[in-house]
Amino acid sequence: MATQIELRNIEKSFGDHQVLNQINLEIEEDEFLTILGPSGCGKTTILRLIGGFETPDSGEVIFDDKDITQVPAYLRPVNTLFQKYSLFPHLNVYDNVAFGLRIKKVPEAEIKPRVDEMLGLVNLKGFEKRWVDSLSGGQQQRIAMARALINRPEVLLLDEPLGALDLKLRKDMQVELKRIQRELGITFVFVTHDQEEALTLSDRIIVLNEGIIQQIGSPLDIYNEPINAFVADFIGESNILEGIMHKNYDVSFSGKHFVCVDEDFYPNEAVDVVIRPEDVEIVSVEKGTLQGEVLSCLFMGVHYEMRIATSAEIYLVHSTIPRSIGEPVGLCVEPDNIHIMRKGEVEGDEEL
Amino acid sequence: MSKFIKRFYLFLVYGFLYAPIIVLIIFSFNEGRTRGSWDGFSLIWYKKLFSDKEILSAVYHTFLVASITTVVSTIIGVLGAIGISPYRKKLRAAILGINQIPVLNPDIVMAVGLMVLYRILGLDFGLVTLILAHIAFTVPYVVLSVLPKLKQMPSSLPEAAMDLGATPSQTLTKVIIPYIKPGIFSGALMAFTLSIDDFVISFFTTGNGIETVSTLVFSMARRGINPEINALSAIMFIIVLFLLVLMNLRTEKVT
């Protein structure tokens, strides 16, 4: 796979507020890349830099080896799916979808079949004459997608396109998005604050916080090997504990020593320890490395979510077997499931 | 009882407002010359009106000035509003404040000011100065009626157009203008009615025998009112009423 878009040393501030700090990023051809982060982390700004709606204070935006930093939006071979659909209210569905082609002076005879094809792709055939105001949120978003994709962009930028939809519709649209991306084989750069959405859809995820790239990796990498406490906390629920790495494969937290699989830390380095709630096993009091008492037990659908108090911390535990409140239990964790992270480390630190 | 009083009050207010107009329209059909007594129904004053060259030329000038004013001030006002809208709040408020001063300013100040200015510039008083003056005082109204529509437009709309390959000028004509069209339309209507309606500014900025209806009526009144004026006023009232209804229908449709 070839690199299609590259951001080099991007810096961007709005007034005194630095939004992006030293962003270096490569987007591969035909991948589904998600930029994930809390609101205000700068993820939309990255998208707008690629789309051509913002210019960086310094740094370059490279597209297919060409510097497009100063190229205006209307000349870039990318299209955007905006958060609020942004359909043209004075045009009907057909004219909305045909907008891009008409701008390019494509003959009407060619526009018609392409609009048909696009409306078929988003499952909205027969809506040509409808006014956009009369469509539901989900339908509007599909039309917006058809309007963007009819231009056959090499890259589609999606700015939280599912944010305004209800849960059920969002799930359906996620499946739809993935299907369309596979069918067309184009690059999707997707921005969201919803970690579940990111994990479901992406080939690669970029976790962004306060304008700094925290981690880049596959959904599995990011979920299983979060680089720091922020990523661990943001990607799903987890127990984040203060720990000390005594030597290779020997970490202590919650007042006990544990065997782990990590090495190459300074002797007695203070670290963050992350354990996913589903990785904490509930065993009998005698067998557990830690002992605790069940504080609460909630049914969550597939599993039960329990809070278990040990002498030092409260652990979040997911299990399919419920325990009664007040019951003394033992807890243990497999060495594989103990994730040790250097404090404050972010992507690229190791290379320095 | 209180309902009756409320209705009576309303009736009184509207009666007070509309009595002169109703009297005027009724007496425009009066056969006699005096306004004190009713001498029978007749269309004589309407007939005389349409053969009075002086009045017809004033009507022609009024509509000519109003039409040119509407076109020019709508273009200036729309472009001005589009220019103002992306500014940051404080700057926009300042510019808008300056825009609003002519709206609140007494007409007479504007009129005398324009007269002095044209005299200093050495312009010949006549149709050109009249039109320039009308453009000057109607532009702020166009800006004021277009701006709210522009504010209502999400910024992602023009961005979406550019994203789809539209140049900034294509974005203006294909997306922004269609979106703010209701605002443009009501601004244009307002400029048109204000221009027809104006007396004070026209009086001070016209010359060379160019009369609008209002300046003509004023000069006729000094010679003694001609009942033709009743007929003319009645017609003008009907036209303005029609425009107002049209304007309200438009705004209702928009909101």
Interface residues (C-beta under 8 A of the other chain):
Chain A: G51 G52 F53 P72 A73 Y74 L75 V78 N79 T80 F82 Q83 K84 S86 L87 F88 P89 H90 F99 G100 I103 K104 R147 A148 N151
Chain B: P154 S156 L157 E159 A160 A161 M162 D163 L164 G165 A166 T167 P168 Q170 K174 V175 P178 Y179 K181
